[in-house]
Amino acid sequence: MSSKYSIICTTHTPALVASDDYTSHAEALHDAARRTPRGDGQHPNCDLVVARSSGSWVTLACPGRGIGGNHSRCQSCHGPNLDEWTEVEWIRLAYAAMNSGIELKLRSHYPHCWTPGRIASLGPFLALEEQ
């Protein structure tokens, strides 16, 4: 199965899928960094990330801050032209810990760009279904 890329708006809680018709990660990251999701001009001041899916979400990316002359909302240290990809399982673990009251410190695997606010807004997409 080939990967599909979506731009997710984490300014809203719960997060919104701003656009989900990308087949190129480079194009999705570029549009997210410029805050111009394809077909949706409603997010010029929002915090956008990119999800790569192959059936379900596999990784999430925080776009670099300097692409296209605009800046993403992330104030992390991953640099202006570097995109920070993180496995969804790490973000899901952080979400579960946040909801159980456990303080989580996984900075070596859990980049600074995944703030509690971003993670909380992604909650409905991250929650594991009860077995």
Helices and strands as residue ranges (DSSP letters): E 4-9, E 16-22, H 25-34, E 48-53, E 57-62, G 67-69, E 84-87, H 88-100, H 116-121, H 123-126
